[in-house]
Amino acid sequence: MRIAFRLVLFAAFLGCVAWAIAKPGFDSVTAAIIAFGSLLAAFIAEKKAEATQSQKVGANSNAIQAGRDVNISK
């Protein structure tokens, strides 16, 4: 799915670049810039999603690790 999404974004970028070359103008160049930004964002978002959590805890201590907000009641 990720590869197909990136291929669609790449195809959209190529289409926008072809449009900008064939008919230069504000709208076609803006579309090419936005398509390029979307393509870059797809690669950056994938790399950030690969990050993992890790922590080291010493002896006689408690560790709580969560991906979101944590409420602790004692």
All heavy atoms as a GROMACS GRO file, in nm:
protein
  544
    1MET      N    1   0.082  -0.119   0.000
    1MET     CA    2   0.000   0.000   0.000
    1MET      C    3   0.087   0.126   0.000
    1MET      O    4   0.058   0.221  -0.070
    1MET     CB    5  -0.091  -0.004   0.122
    1MET     CG    6  -0.157   0.125   0.152
    1MET     SD    7  -0.330   0.114   0.123
    1MET     CE    8  -0.380   0.274   0.173
    2ARG      N    9   0.194   0.126   0.080
    2ARG     CA   10   0.280   0.244   0.085
    2ARG      C   11   0.348   0.269  -0.049
    2ARG      O   12   0.362   0.383  -0.090
    2ARG     CB   13   0.387   0.226   0.192
    2ARG     CG   14   0.332   0.225   0.331
    2ARG     CD   15   0.444   0.206   0.430
    2ARG     NE   16   0.390   0.152   0.553
    2ARG     CZ   17   0.463   0.108   0.652
    2ARG    NH1   18   0.593   0.110   0.642
    2ARG    NH2   19   0.408   0.061   0.760
    3ILE      N   20   0.389   0.161  -0.113
    3ILE     CA   21   0.456   0.176  -0.242
    3ILE      C   22   0.359   0.229  -0.346
    3ILE      O   23   0.393   0.318  -0.425
    3ILE     CB   24   0.519   0.042  -0.286
    3ILE    CG1   25   0.631   0.003  -0.190
    3ILE    CG2   26   0.571   0.051  -0.428
    3ILE    CD1   27   0.688  -0.134  -0.214
    4ALA      N   28   0.236   0.178  -0.345
    4ALA     CA   29   0.136   0.224  -0.440
    4ALA      C   30   0.104   0.371  -0.417
    4ALA      O   31   0.088   0.448  -0.512
    4ALA     CB   32   0.010   0.139  -0.429
    5PHE      N   33   0.096   0.412  -0.292
    5PHE     CA   34   0.069   0.552  -0.259
    5PHE      C   35   0.180   0.642  -0.309
    5PHE      O   36   0.155   0.748  -0.368
    5PHE     CB   37   0.049   0.566  -0.107
    5PHE     CG   38   0.015   0.704  -0.062
    5PHE    CD1   39  -0.105   0.762  -0.099
    5PHE    CD2   40   0.101   0.776   0.017
    5PHE    CE1   41  -0.138   0.889  -0.058
    5PHE    CE2   42   0.070   0.902   0.060
    5PHE     CZ   43  -0.050   0.960   0.021
    6ARG      N   44   0.304   0.598  -0.289
    6ARG     CA   45   0.418   0.678  -0.336
    6ARG      C   46   0.422   0.683  -0.489
    6ARG      O   47   0.459   0.786  -0.547
    6ARG     CB   48   0.549   0.622  -0.282
    6ARG     CG   49   0.570   0.664  -0.137
    6ARG     CD   50   0.708   0.628  -0.093
    6ARG     NE   51   0.696   0.509  -0.008
    6ARG     CZ   52   0.786   0.416   0.004
    6ARG    NH1   53   0.899   0.422  -0.059
    6ARG    NH2   54   0.766   0.313   0.082
    7LEU      N   55   0.385   0.574  -0.554
    7LEU     CA   56   0.381   0.574  -0.700
    7LEU      C   57   0.274   0.670  -0.752
    7LEU      O   58   0.296   0.739  -0.853
    7LEU     CB   59   0.356   0.433  -0.753
    7LEU     CG   60   0.474   0.336  -0.744
    7LEU    CD1   61   0.431   0.196  -0.787
    7LEU    CD2   62   0.589   0.385  -0.830
    8VAL      N   63   0.161   0.675  -0.687
    8VAL     CA   64   0.056   0.768  -0.727
    8VAL      C   65   0.102   0.912  -0.708
    8VAL      O   66   0.081   0.998  -0.795
    8VAL     CB   67  -0.074   0.741  -0.648
    8VAL    CG1   68  -0.175   0.853  -0.668
    8VAL    CG2   69  -0.134   0.608  -0.688
    9LEU      N   70   0.167   0.940  -0.595
    9LEU     CA   71   0.221   1.074  -0.572
    9LEU      C   72   0.327   1.111  -0.675
    9LEU      O   73   0.334   1.225  -0.722
    9LEU     CB   74   0.278   1.086  -0.431
    9LEU     CG   75   0.176   1.088  -0.318
    9LEU    CD1   76   0.247   1.087  -0.183
    9LEU    CD2   77   0.086   1.209  -0.329
   10PHE      N   78   0.412   1.014  -0.711
   10PHE     CA   79   0.515   1.039  -0.811
   10PHE      C   80   0.453   1.067  -0.948
   10PHE      O   81   0.496   1.157  -1.020
   10PHE     CB   82   0.612   0.921  -0.818
   10PHE     CG   83   0.727   0.943  -0.911
   10PHE    CD1   84   0.826   1.034  -0.880
   10PHE    CD2   85   0.736   0.872  -1.029
   10PHE    CE1   86   0.933   1.056  -0.967
   10PHE    CE2   87   0.841   0.893  -1.116
   10PHE     CZ   88   0.940   0.985  -1.084
   11ALA      N   89   0.349   0.990  -0.983
   11ALA     CA   90   0.281   1.012  -1.110
   11ALA      C   91   0.214   1.149  -1.113
   11ALA      O   92   0.217   1.219  -1.214
   11ALA     CB   93   0.178   0.902  -1.134
   12ALA      N   94   0.156   1.189  -1.000
   12ALA     CA   95   0.094   1.321  -0.991
   12ALA      C   96   0.199   1.430  -1.006
   12ALA      O   97   0.177   1.532  -1.074
   12ALA     CB   98   0.020   1.336  -0.859
   13PHE      N   99   0.315   1.410  -0.946
   13PHE     CA  100   0.424   1.507  -0.958
   13PHE      C  101   0.469   1.519  -1.103
   13PHE      O  102   0.488   1.629  -1.155
   13PHE     CB  103   0.540   1.468  -0.867
   13PHE     CG  104   0.664   1.551  -0.887
   13PHE    CD1  105   0.665   1.686  -0.857
   13PHE    CD2  106   0.779   1.495  -0.938
   13PHE    CE1  107   0.778   1.763  -0.877
   13PHE    CE2  108   0.893   1.569  -0.958
   13PHE     CZ  109   0.893   1.706  -0.927
   14LEU      N  110   0.488   1.405  -1.170
   14LEU     CA  111   0.529   1.409  -1.311
   14LEU      C  112   0.424   1.477  -1.398
   14LEU      O  113   0.458   1.554  -1.489
   14LEU     CB  114   0.556   1.267  -1.362
   14LEU     CG  115   0.681   1.198  -1.307
   14LEU    CD1  116   0.693   1.057  -1.366
   14LEU    CD2  117   0.805   1.278  -1.336
   15GLY      N  118   0.297   1.450  -1.370
   15GLY     CA  119   0.190   1.515  -1.445
   15GLY      C  120   0.190   1.666  -1.424
   15GLY      O  121   0.171   1.743  -1.520
   16CYS      N  122   0.213   1.709  -1.302
   16CYS     CA  123   0.217   1.853  -1.273
   16CYS      C  124   0.338   1.920  -1.338
   16CYS      O  125   0.329   2.032  -1.386
   16CYS     CB  126   0.218   1.876  -1.122
   16CYS     SG  127   0.061   1.837  -1.043
   17VAL      N  128   0.452   1.849  -1.338
   17VAL     CA  129   0.571   1.905  -1.404
   17VAL      C  130   0.547   1.916  -1.554
   17VAL      O  131   0.583   2.017  -1.616
   17VAL     CB  132   0.696   1.819  -1.372
   17VAL    CG1  133   0.812   1.857  -1.461
   17VAL    CG2  134   0.733   1.833  -1.226
   18ALA      N  135   0.486   1.815  -1.613
   18ALA     CA  136   0.455   1.820  -1.756
   18ALA      C  137   0.359   1.935  -1.785
   18ALA      O  138   0.374   2.006  -1.886
   18ALA     CB  139   0.395   1.687  -1.801
   19TRP      N  140   0.261   1.956  -1.698
   19TRP     CA  141   0.166   2.066  -1.714
   19TRP      C  142   0.239   2.200  -1.703
   19TRP      O  143   0.212   2.293  -1.780
   19TRP     CB  144   0.057   2.053  -1.610
   19TRP     CG  145  -0.049   2.160  -1.612
   19TRP    CD1  146  -0.094   2.229  -1.719
   19TRP    CD2  147  -0.122   2.208  -1.500
   19TRP    NE1  148  -0.191   2.319  -1.681
   19TRP    CE2  149  -0.211   2.307  -1.547
   19TRP    CE3  150  -0.123   2.177  -1.365
   19TRP    CZ2  151  -0.298   2.374  -1.463
   19TRP    CZ3  152  -0.210   2.244  -1.282
   19TRP    CH2  153  -0.296   2.341  -1.330
   20ALA      N  154   0.332   2.211  -1.607
   20ALA     CA  155   0.406   2.336  -1.588
   20ALA      C  156   0.497   2.365  -1.709
   20ALA      O  157   0.516   2.481  -1.745
   20ALA     CB  158   0.488   2.329  -1.460
   21ILE      N  159   0.550   2.261  -1.771
   21ILE     CA  160   0.635   2.282  -1.889
   21ILE      C  161   0.549   2.319  -2.011
   21ILE      O  162   0.584   2.409  -2.087
   21ILE     CB  163   0.720   2.156  -1.917
   21ILE    CG1  164   0.823   2.138  -1.805
   21ILE    CG2  165   0.786   2.163  -2.053
   21ILE    CD1  166   0.897   2.006  -1.810
   22ALA      N  167   0.436   2.250  -2.026
   22ALA     CA  168   0.350   2.273  -2.142
   22ALA      C  169   0.280   2.409  -2.135
   22ALA      O  170   0.265   2.477  -2.236
   22ALA     CB  171   0.247   2.162  -2.155
   23LYS      N  172   0.236   2.446  -2.016
   23LYS     CA  173   0.163   2.572  -2.000
   23LYS      C  174   0.210   2.640  -1.872
   23LYS      O  175   0.146   2.628  -1.768
   23LYS     CB  176   0.013   2.545  -1.995
   23LYS     CG  177  -0.071   2.668  -2.003
   23LYS     CD  178  -0.218   2.634  -2.011
   23LYS     CE  179  -0.299   2.760  -2.017
   23LYS     NZ  180  -0.442   2.731  -2.013
   24PRO      N  181   0.322   2.710  -1.878
   24PRO     CA  182   0.374   2.774  -1.757
   24PRO      C  183   0.276   2.880  -1.705
   24PRO      O  184   0.216   2.954  -1.780
   24PRO     CB  185   0.503   2.841  -1.804
   24PRO     CG  186   0.534   2.786  -1.937
   24PRO     CD  187   0.407   2.732  -1.993
   25GLY      N  188   0.262   2.877  -1.577
   25GLY     CA  189   0.173   2.974  -1.513
   25GLY      C  190   0.174   2.952  -1.363
   25GLY      O  191   0.233   2.856  -1.311
   26PHE      N  192   0.108   3.042  -1.292
   26PHE     CA  193   0.105   3.034  -1.147
   26PHE      C  194   0.042   2.905  -1.098
   26PHE      O  195   0.094   2.840  -1.008
   26PHE     CB  196   0.030   3.155  -1.091
   26PHE     CG  197   0.019   3.155  -0.941
   26PHE    CD1  198   0.129   3.185  -0.862
   26PHE    CD2  199  -0.101   3.122  -0.879
   26PHE    CE1  200   0.120   3.184  -0.724
   26PHE    CE2  201  -0.110   3.121  -0.741
   26PHE     CZ  202  -0.001   3.152  -0.665
   27ASP      N  203  -0.070   2.867  -1.159
   27ASP     CA  204  -0.141   2.749  -1.113
   27ASP      C  205  -0.064   2.619  -1.140
   27ASP      O  206  -0.059   2.530  -1.055
   27ASP     CB  207  -0.281   2.742  -1.173
   27ASP     CG  208  -0.281   2.756  -1.324
   27ASP    OD1  209  -0.175   2.787  -1.381
   27ASP    OD2  210  -0.388   2.737  -1.385
   28SER      N  211  -0.003   2.607  -1.256
   28SER     CA  212   0.068   2.483  -1.288
   28SER      C  213   0.196   2.468  -1.207
   28SER      O  214   0.228   2.358  -1.160
   28SER     CB  215   0.100   2.477  -1.438
   28SER     OG  216   0.181   2.587  -1.475
   29VAL      N  217   0.268   2.577  -1.186
   29VAL     CA  218   0.391   2.570  -1.107
   29VAL      C  219   0.358   2.543  -0.959
   29VAL      O  220   0.425   2.465  -0.892
   29VAL     CB  221   0.474   2.700  -1.123
   29VAL    CG1  222   0.592   2.701  -1.028
   29VAL    CG2  223   0.521   2.713  -1.267
   30THR      N  224   0.252   2.606  -0.909
   30THR     CA  225   0.209   2.582  -0.771
   30THR      C  226   0.169   2.436  -0.752
   30THR      O  227   0.203   2.374  -0.650
   30THR     CB  228   0.092   2.674  -0.734
   30THR    OG1  229   0.131   2.810  -0.754
   30THR    CG2  230   0.049   2.653  -0.590
   31ALA      N  231   0.099   2.380  -0.847
   31ALA     CA  232   0.060   2.238  -0.838
   31ALA      C  233   0.182   2.147  -0.836
   31ALA      O  234   0.186   2.048  -0.761
   31ALA     CB  235  -0.032   2.203  -0.954
   32ALA      N  236   0.283   2.179  -0.916
   32ALA     CA  237   0.405   2.098  -0.919
   32ALA      C  238   0.479   2.107  -0.785
   32ALA      O  239   0.529   2.006  -0.734
   32ALA     CB  240   0.496   2.143  -1.032
   33ILE      N  241   0.484   2.225  -0.727
   33ILE     CA  242   0.552   2.242  -0.597
   33ILE      C  243   0.478   2.165  -0.488
   33ILE      O  244   0.538   2.096  -0.406
   33ILE     CB  245   0.564   2.391  -0.562
   33ILE    CG1  246   0.663   2.458  -0.658
   33ILE    CG2  247   0.607   2.411  -0.418
   33ILE    CD1  248   0.664   2.609  -0.649
   34ILE      N  249   0.346   2.174  -0.487
   34ILE     CA  250   0.267   2.103  -0.386
   34ILE      C  251   0.278   1.951  -0.405
   34ILE      O  252   0.287   1.876  -0.307
   34ILE     CB  253   0.121   2.150  -0.390
   34ILE    CG1  254   0.114   2.295  -0.339
   34ILE    CG2  255   0.031   2.060  -0.308
   34ILE    CD1  256  -0.020   2.359  -0.354
   35ALA      N  257   0.278   1.905  -0.528
   35ALA     CA  258   0.293   1.761  -0.554
   35ALA      C  259   0.429   1.712  -0.507
   35ALA      O  260   0.441   1.602  -0.450
   35ALA     CB  261   0.273   1.732  -0.702
   36PHE      N  262   0.533   1.792  -0.530
   36PHE     CA  263   0.667   1.754  -0.484
   36PHE      C  264   0.672   1.751  -0.332
   36PHE      O  265   0.730   1.660  -0.272
   36PHE     CB  266   0.771   1.852  -0.540
   36PHE     CG  267   0.911   1.819  -0.501
   36PHE    CD1  268   0.973   1.706  -0.550
   36PHE    CD2  269   0.981   1.900  -0.414
   36PHE    CE1  270   1.104   1.674  -0.515
   36PHE    CE2  271   1.112   1.869  -0.377
   36PHE     CZ  272   1.172   1.756  -0.427
   37GLY      N  273   0.611   1.848  -0.266
   37GLY     CA  274   0.607   1.850  -0.120
   37GLY      C  275   0.532   1.730  -0.063
   37GLY      O  276   0.572   1.673   0.038
   38SER      N  277   0.424   1.692  -0.129
   38SER     CA  278   0.348   1.575  -0.085
   38SER      C  279   0.430   1.447  -0.099
   38SER      O  280   0.425   1.358  -0.012
   38SER     CB  281   0.219   1.561  -0.166
   38SER     OG  282   0.138   1.674  -0.146
   39LEU      N  283   0.505   1.438  -0.207
   39LEU     CA  284   0.591   1.321  -0.228
   39LEU      C  285   0.699   1.314  -0.120
   39LEU      O  286   0.724   1.207  -0.063
   39LEU     CB  287   0.653   1.326  -0.367
   39LEU     CG  288   0.740   1.208  -0.409
   39LEU    CD1  289   0.658   1.081  -0.412
   39LEU    CD2  290   0.799   1.234  -0.548
   40LEU      N  291   0.762   1.426  -0.090
   40LEU     CA  292   0.863   1.428   0.017
   40LEU      C  293   0.802   1.395   0.152
   40LEU      O  294   0.861   1.323   0.232
   40LEU     CB  295   0.931   1.565   0.023
   40LEU     CG  296   1.030   1.596  -0.087
   40LEU    CD1  297   1.087   1.736  -0.067
   40LEU    CD2  298   1.141   1.494  -0.091
   41ALA      N  299   0.685   1.448   0.179
   41ALA     CA  300   0.618   1.422   0.308
   41ALA      C  301   0.586   1.274   0.326
   41ALA      O  302   0.591   1.222   0.438
   41ALA     CB  303   0.491   1.505   0.318
   42ALA      N  304   0.556   1.205   0.217
   42ALA     CA  305   0.527   1.061   0.226
   42ALA      C  306   0.650   0.984   0.272
   42ALA      O  307   0.640   0.891   0.351
   42ALA     CB  308   0.478   1.008   0.092
   43PHE      N  309   0.768   1.024   0.224
   43PHE     CA  310   0.891   0.957   0.266
   43PHE      C  311   0.929   0.994   0.410
   43PHE      O  312   0.972   0.909   0.487
   43PHE     CB  313   1.006   0.992   0.171
   43PHE     CG  314   0.998   0.920   0.040
   43PHE    CD1  315   0.949   0.984  -0.072
   43PHE    CD2  316   1.040   0.788   0.029
   43PHE    CE1  317   0.942   0.918  -0.193
   43PHE    CE2  318   1.033   0.722  -0.092
   43PHE     CZ  319   0.984   0.787  -0.204
   44ILE      N  320   0.911   1.120   0.447
   44ILE     CA  321   0.945   1.164   0.582
   44ILE      C  322   0.853   1.100   0.685
   44ILE      O  323   0.898   1.056   0.790
   44ILE     CB  324   0.941   1.318   0.590
   44ILE    CG1  325   1.052   1.376   0.506
   44ILE    CG2  326   0.951   1.365   0.734
   44ILE    CD1  327   1.043   1.526   0.487
   45ALA      N  328   0.724   1.093   0.655
   45ALA     CA  329   0.629   1.034   0.748
   45ALA      C  330   0.658   0.886   0.770
   45ALA      O  331   0.642   0.835   0.882
   45ALA     CB  332   0.486   1.051   0.695
   46GLU      N  333   0.702   0.816   0.668
   46GLU     CA  334   0.735   0.674   0.683
   46GLU      C  335   0.855   0.656   0.775
   46GLU      O  336   0.857   0.567   0.859
   46GLU     CB  337   0.762   0.610   0.549
   46GLU     CG  338   0.794   0.462   0.560
   46GLU     CD  339   0.822   0.399   0.426
   46GLU    OE1  340   0.781   0.454   0.323
   46GLU    OE2  341   0.885   0.293   0.424
   47LYS      N  342   0.956   0.741   0.761
   47LYS     CA  343   1.075   0.729   0.845
   47LYS      C  344   1.044   0.762   0.990
   47LYS      O  345   1.096   0.698   1.080
   47LYS     CB  346   1.186   0.819   0.792
   47LYS     CG  347   1.243   0.770   0.663
   47LYS     CD  348   1.360   0.851   0.618
   47LYS     CE  349   1.411   0.794   0.486
   47LYS     NZ  350   1.534   0.851   0.444
   48LYS      N  351   0.956   0.857   1.014
   48LYS     CA  352   0.919   0.891   1.152
   48LYS      C  353   0.835   0.781   1.214
   48LYS      O  354   0.840   0.759   1.333
   48LYS     CB  355   0.842   1.023   1.156
   48LYS     CG  356   0.931   1.142   1.138
   48LYS     CD  357   0.856   1.269   1.163
   48LYS     CE  358   0.949   1.389   1.150
   48LYS     NZ  359   0.881   1.514   1.176
   49ALA      N  360   0.757   0.709   1.135
   49ALA     CA  361   0.673   0.602   1.186
   49ALA      C  362   0.756   0.482   1.234
   49ALA      O  363   0.710   0.402   1.314
   49ALA     CB  364   0.572   0.557   1.081
   50GLU      N  365   0.877   0.470   1.186
   50GLU     CA  366   0.962   0.358   1.223
   50GLU      C  367   1.028   0.376   1.360
   50GLU      O  368   1.091   0.285   1.410
   50GLU     CB  369   1.070   0.338   1.116
   50GLU     CG  370   1.016   0.293   0.982
   50GLU     CD  371   1.122   0.288   0.876
   50GLU    OE1  372   1.240   0.315   0.906
   50GLU    OE2  373   1.087   0.257   0.762
   51ALA      N  374   1.017   0.493   1.420
   51ALA     CA  375   1.079   0.518   1.549
   51ALA      C  376   1.016   0.429   1.657
   51ALA      O  377   0.896   0.403   1.655
   51ALA     CB  378   1.065   0.664   1.587
   52THR      N  379   1.098   0.382   1.749
   52THR     CA  380   1.048   0.298   1.857
   52THR      C  381   1.079   0.363   1.991
   52THR      O  382   1.163   0.452   2.002
   52THR     CB  383   1.115   0.159   1.853
   52THR    OG1  384   1.256   0.176   1.865
   52THR    CG2  385   1.083   0.086   1.724
   53GLN      N  386   1.012   0.317   2.093
   53GLN     CA  387   1.034   0.369   2.226
   53GLN      C  388   1.129   0.275   2.300
   53GLN      O  389   1.124   0.154   2.284
   53GLN     CB  390   0.903   0.376   2.304
   53GLN     CG  391   0.805   0.476   2.249
   53GLN     CD  392   0.677   0.480   2.331
   53GLN    OE1  393   0.652   0.393   2.412
   53GLN    NE2  394   0.597   0.582   2.308
   54SER      N  395   1.212   0.334   2.384
   54SER     CA  396   1.299   0.254   2.468
   54SER      C  397   1.332   0.334   2.592
   54SER      O  398   1.335   0.457   2.589
   54SER     CB  399   1.427   0.214   2.395
   54SER     OG  400   1.503   0.329   2.368
   55GLN      N  401   1.354   0.266   2.701
   55GLN     CA  402   1.394   0.333   2.823
   55GLN      C  403   1.473   0.237   2.910
   55GLN      O  404   1.457   0.115   2.900
   55GLN     CB  405   1.273   0.388   2.898
   55GLN     CG  406   1.183   0.284   2.961
   55GLN     CD  407   1.057   0.344   3.020
   55GLN    OE1  408   0.955   0.338   2.956
   55GLN    NE2  409   1.066   0.399   3.137
   56LYS      N  410   1.557   0.292   2.994
   56LYS     CA  411   1.636   0.213   3.088
   56LYS      C  412   1.592   0.250   3.228
   56LYS      O  413   1.577   0.368   3.260
   56LYS     CB  414   1.785   0.240   3.069
   56LYS     CG  415   1.837   0.196   2.934
   56LYS     CD  416   1.983   0.224   2.918
   56LYS     CE  417   2.026   0.182   2.778
   56LYS     NZ  418   2.166   0.208   2.754
   57VAL      N  419   1.575   0.148   3.311
   57VAL     CA  420   1.528   0.170   3.447
   57VAL      C  421   1.626   0.106   3.543
   57VAL      O  422   1.670  -0.007   3.523
   57VAL     CB  423   1.387   0.108   3.465
   57VAL    CG1  424   1.336   0.130   3.605
   57VAL    CG2  425   1.291   0.165   3.362
   58GLY      N  426   1.660   0.180   3.646
   58GLY     CA  427   1.751   0.129   3.746
   58GLY      C  428   1.681   0.036   3.844
   58GLY      O  429   1.559   0.016   3.840
   59ALA      N  430   1.757  -0.022   3.933
   59ALA     CA  431   1.703  -0.113   4.034
   59ALA      C  432   1.611  -0.037   4.129
   59ALA      O  433   1.629   0.082   4.155
   59ALA     CB  434   1.817  -0.178   4.111
   60ASN      N  435   1.512  -0.105   4.183
   60ASN     CA  436   1.415  -0.049   4.279
   60ASN      C  437   1.342   0.073   4.223
   60ASN      O  438   1.322   0.173   4.293
   60ASN     CB  439   1.485  -0.012   4.410
   60ASN     CG  440   1.544  -0.134   4.479
   60ASN    OD1  441   1.486  -0.243   4.473
   60ASN    ND2  442   1.659  -0.117   4.539
   61SER      N  443   1.303   0.069   4.097
   61SER     CA  444   1.228   0.180   4.038
   61SER      C  445   1.114   0.126   3.953
   61SER      O  446   1.112   0.009   3.916
   61SER     CB  447   1.321   0.267   3.955
   61SER     OG  448   1.374   0.191   3.848
   62ASN      N  449   1.019   0.211   3.925
   62ASN     CA  450   0.904   0.176   3.841
   62ASN      C  451   0.916   0.251   3.709
   62ASN      O  452   0.953   0.368   3.707
   62ASN     CB  453   0.773   0.214   3.908
   62ASN     CG  454   0.749   0.134   4.034
   62ASN    OD1  455   0.785   0.018   4.040
   62ASN    ND2  456   0.687   0.196   4.133
   63ALA      N  457   0.879   0.185   3.602
   63ALA     CA  458   0.884   0.250   3.470
   63ALA      C  459   0.748   0.237   3.404
   63ALA      O  460   0.684   0.133   3.408
   63ALA     CB  461   0.990   0.183   3.384
   64ILE      N  462   0.703   0.347   3.346
   64ILE     CA  463   0.578   0.348   3.271
   64ILE      C  464   0.608   0.408   3.135
   64ILE      O  465   0.662   0.517   3.125
   64ILE     CB  466   0.470   0.430   3.344
   64ILE    CG1  467   0.441   0.367   3.480
   64ILE    CG2  468   0.345   0.441   3.259
   64ILE    CD1  469   0.351   0.449   3.565
   65GLN      N  470   0.574   0.333   3.033
   65GLN     CA  471   0.600   0.379   2.897
   65GLN      C  472   0.470   0.369   2.818
   65GLN      O  473   0.406   0.265   2.816
   65GLN     CB  474   0.708   0.293   2.832
   65GLN     CG  475   0.747   0.337   2.695
   65GLN     CD  476   0.866   0.258   2.642
   65GLN    OE1  477   0.915   0.168   2.708
   65GLN    NE2  478   0.911   0.292   2.525
   66ALA      N  479   0.432   0.479   2.754
   66ALA     CA  480   0.308   0.480   2.677
   66ALA      C  481   0.327   0.569   2.556
   66ALA      O  482   0.410   0.660   2.555
   66ALA     CB  483   0.194   0.531   2.762
   67GLY      N  484   0.247   0.545   2.456
   67GLY     CA  485   0.253   0.624   2.336
   67GLY      C  486   0.173   0.753   2.346
   67GLY      O  487   0.190   0.844   2.268
   68ARG      N  488   0.084   0.762   2.445
   68ARG     CA  489   0.000   0.881   2.462
   68ARG      C  490   0.003   0.926   2.607
   68ARG      O  491   0.090   0.887   2.682
   68ARG     CB  492  -0.143   0.847   2.417
   68ARG     CG  493  -0.144   0.802   2.273
   68ARG     CD  494  -0.243   0.861   2.184
   68ARG     NE  495  -0.318   0.973   2.229
   68ARG     CZ  496  -0.346   1.075   2.153
   68ARG    NH1  497  -0.298   1.079   2.033
   68ARG    NH2  498  -0.420   1.172   2.195
   69ASP      N  499  -0.096   1.003   2.648
   69ASP     CA  500  -0.102   1.054   2.783
   69ASP      C  501  -0.121   0.940   2.884
   69ASP      O  502  -0.191   0.843   2.857
   69ASP     CB  503  -0.217   1.152   2.800
   69ASP     CG  504  -0.200   1.276   2.713
   69ASP    OD1  505  -0.084   1.305   2.681
   69ASP    OD2  506  -0.299   1.339   2.679
   70VAL      N  507  -0.058   0.954   2.999
   70VAL     CA  508  -0.066   0.852   3.103
   70VAL      C  509  -0.115   0.919   3.231
   70VAL      O  510  -0.065   1.022   3.270
   70VAL     CB  511   0.071   0.788   3.127
   70VAL    CG1  512   0.064   0.688   3.240
   70VAL    CG2  513   0.121   0.720   3.002
   71ASN      N  514  -0.213   0.856   3.295
   71ASN     CA  515  -0.259   0.901   3.426
   71ASN      C  516  -0.231   0.792   3.526
   71ASN      O  517  -0.269   0.676   3.506
   71ASN     CB  518  -0.410   0.931   3.423
   71ASN     CG  519  -0.444   1.049   3.337
   71ASN    OD1  520  -0.368   1.146   3.333
   71ASN    ND2  521  -0.555   1.042   3.267
   72ILE      N  522  -0.165   0.827   3.634
   72ILE     CA  523  -0.130   0.730   3.737
   72ILE      C  524  -0.200   0.770   3.865
   72ILE      O  525  -0.186   0.882   3.912
   72ILE     CB  526   0.022   0.726   3.760
   72ILE    CG1  527   0.093   0.693   3.628
   72ILE    CG2  528   0.057   0.627   3.868
   72ILE    CD1  529   0.241   0.709   3.636
   73SER      N  530  -0.277   0.679   3.921
   73SER     CA  531  -0.343   0.708   4.048
   73SER      C  532  -0.294   0.606   4.150
   73SER      O  533  -0.287   0.486   4.123
   73SER     CB  534  -0.494   0.702   4.032
   73SER     OG  535  -0.534   0.573   3.988
   74LYS      N  536  -0.258   0.656   4.267
   74LYS     CA  537  -0.209   0.568   4.373
   74LYS      C  538  -0.301   0.572   4.490
   74LYS      O  539  -0.362   0.666   4.523
   74LYS     CB  540  -0.068   0.608   4.415
   74LYS     CG  541   0.033   0.579   4.308
   74LYS     CD  542   0.171   0.607   4.360
   74LYS     CE  543   0.271   0.574   4.252
   74LYS     NZ  544   0.406   0.582   4.297
   0.00000   0.00000   0.00000
